[in-house]
């Protein structure tokens, strides 16, 4: 590879996008494992912002204007909630047959004059700890416990926006690493050699591609400027030591990707603190 020093390209954040993911796999020999597209579609159904139209705890139902301030958002693998006072949330995952697990990881503890909001947030926490399944019919999302005494009924605030990445092919141009912050940050850029070509095609919830050492598949979920690749499986074919090193580096950085940016024909996939990026150009 050729090591260069280059400025950080200015990329625009993507609009709100939705696609889907599941869990990591290690590299193995032979054909890539087939992802569970049923779980992919199920997870994709939940991502977005929701308003609550009915809330049931201990069999008592609340509806109407009292719930106007209650908002719930599902991200790629996290959720957040508020009733206008404190905020809380945690992680979530779906299973077969629309099983749903919400792991409530705590709430802020700010005192508020709005006692109704605080009471509703307590009820939300009680429901989250008991939710075990969901249904989605005619745009109405229902989260329910094993019994019907705890339940949330929601409607989507914003319809999902189709991802402009769907059906696009990208070629890896280089690996970028940033050292330091601000205008004085140093940037290392390693160019991908033509004989070590890496390309990927992004379809609905899935990525397929090729490296000099074989093909690969992954699943992908994008929300706002956040993106995550999971279920990554790469063929283990004979290739040069340099090509193998580049393939393994690409896989590791793809696993760490959390941010996406696109400007014209250029795509940037960056890790959580944006210190490492994969830079691509669009292909016809």
N, C-alpha and C positions, 0 to 999 in steps of 0.2 A: 504493500500500500504506500501511497505518497502522502506525507504529512504536510499540511498547509496551515497557515493562519488566516482565518477568514472572519469577516464581520458576521454578526448574528442577523440572519434575514428577518425583516419585519413581516410578520404574518398576521392575517386577520383571524379572529376567532370564528369558529363555525357557528351557525345558528343552532337553535335547539334541535337536537337530533335524537332519533331513537333506533337502536338496533339491539342485539341481545348476546348474553354470555352464560357460561357455566364454569366448571372447575379445571385446575391445571393437571396436565399429564406430563410425565417425563419423556425424554426422547427414547424411542425403542427401535428395535430392528424390525424390518418387514413393513407391511402396509400400515398407513395411519389408521387409528381407531375412528370409527364413525361416531360423530357427536349425536346427542339426543336432541333432535330438532323440536320435539314436543315440549321439553323444558325450556328451550330457547324461546319458543312462541309464548309460553306461559309467562315467563319473566318479562318479556317485552310488553305484555298487556298492562303491567302495573306501573311502569316507569312514567312519571309525570306528576303534575299537581292536581289535587283533588279537594273538593268541598264536601263537607259532611251534611247530609240531609236528614239522617236519623241516627240516634245514639241510644243503645240499650245497655243498661247495667242492672244486674239483679232483677231482670224482668221489667224494669221501669224504662219507658221510652221517652226520649226528648226529641222534638221536631221543631221546625219553624225558625223564626228569626233569632231565637236564642243561640242557634248554631252558626250564625252568619260569620263569626270571627274564627271558626275552627277551620284549619287548613292542614292538610297532610300531603307530603311529597315523597315519592319513591324515586331514588336514584339507581345507579347501577347495582349496588348491593347494600345501600343504606336507605334509611327513611327518617324523616323529621316531622314533627307535629307541633302545633301551637293552637291555643284558643284566645290569643291576644295578650297574654301575660308572660308566662314562662315558655320555654321551648324545650323539647326533648326529642329523643330518637334513638337509633341504634342500627343494627344490621338486620337483614332479612334474606330468606331463601325460599324457593318453591320446591316441591317434590312432585311425585306422580299423583295423578288424580286431583290436582289443584290443592295439594296440601301446602300450607303456608306457615312459616315460623318467623315471628317477629322477636328479636332480642332487644328489649328495651334497655339501653345502657345509661339511663339517667336523665334527669331534668334539671334545668337551672332552678334556683331557689330565690327568686326575686319576689319581694312582697308587692302586691298590687292592690289598688283601691277597688278594682273590679273583682268582687268576690265570685261572681258568676263564672268568669274566665278561669279562676283558680279551681273552682269546683269541677268545671268541665275537663280541665287538664288532669285532675285526679281520676276522673272517669275514663279518660283516654288511656292513661297508664294501666288501669285495671283491665281494660279490654285487650291492650297489646299483650299483656302477660298471659292471656287465655286464648288468643286467636290460634286456630289450628287449620283453617281452610278458607277458601274464597270462591266466589262465583262472579262472573261478569256476563250480564245479559242486557242487551239493548242499551249499552253504555252505562249501566248501573253496576257499580262494584260493591259487593257485600263481603265484609270480613266477619267471620263468626267463630265462636268457640264450639266445643263439642256439644254443649247444650245451647239453646236459643236465648239464654238469659243474658249473654254478652254478645253484642253485635254492633257493627258500624255499617252504614249505608252511605256510599259516596258517589259523586258524579265528577267527571273530569273537568277541570278548569280550562285547560288548554288542550286542544286536539294535537296529537303527535304530528310533527313535521317530518315528512319523508327525508331521509338522509341523501344529500347530493353525492355522497360517496358510493351509493349503490350502483353496481354495474361498471365501476371504474377500475382501471388497471394502473399500477404504479411500479416504477423501477427505482430501486435503492441507489442513490448517488453517493452517499457517504455517511460517516459516523462523526457527530460533532460533540465535543465536550467543552463546557465552560468552567473556568476557574475564577472565582471571585465574583463580586457584584458591581453594578454600576458601569459607568463609561470606561473605567479602567480594567474591566474584566478581560482576561485572556481566553482565546478560543482556539482549541485544537480541532482540526478537521482532517479526517482520513478518507481519501477517495476510494471508492470501490472499483477495482480493476475490471475491465470488460469481460475477461475470461472467468470472473467470479460473479457473474450476473445473478441478481436476486430480484424477482418480480412477484407481485401479488395482485389478485383480483378480489375485490370486495363485493359480495352479494348480500342478500338479506340475512343478516345475522351470522354470516360465515365468511371466512377468508381462505382462499386456496392460492398456492403459489409454488415457486420453484427456486432452488438454489443450485449451485454447481455440484452439490452433493446429494441432490434428490428433491422431491416435492415436499410440501408441508400443508397442513390445514390448521385452522384456529377458529374460534368463535369470538365475536366482537360485539360490544355494547357501547354506544355513544350517547351522551346526554350533555347538552350545552357544549363546552369545550373540553369535556372529560371523555376519555376513551379507555377501554380496557380490553386486552386480548387474553383469552383463557383457552383451556383445552387444546394447547398447542402440541401438535404431533408432527415430527419431521423424519423423513426416511433417512436411513443410515447407509448410504451407498459409498463405494470406494471413490476417493477424490484426493487431491493433493493436501498436504499438511496445511498450507496457507488457506486453501478454500475451506477446509474443515474448521480452522480457527475462526474464519469470518462467519461461517454458518452458525457456529456455537455462540459467537458474540451477538449476531443478529437475533437469535432465539432469546438469549438472556435479556437483551435490551427490549425486545418486544414484550416479554413478560413484565417488565418494569414500567411500560408505557402507561401514563395516566392523563396526558393532555394532548390535544390535537389542534393543529392550526393549518389553514389552507389559504393560499394566495395565488390566484391564477392557476398555473400549471404546477405549482410547488406545494408539497405536503410535508408538514413537520409533525413527528410523533415524539413526545418528550416524556421523561420520567416525572415523578411527583414534584421535585424541586427545580425542574427544567434545566438541570445541569448536564444532562445527556440527551441527545436527540438523534433520531433517524431521519434523514432528509431524502425525499423522493421527488421524482418528476412524473407527470402524467404520461401515459402511453395511449396511442390510438387503439 
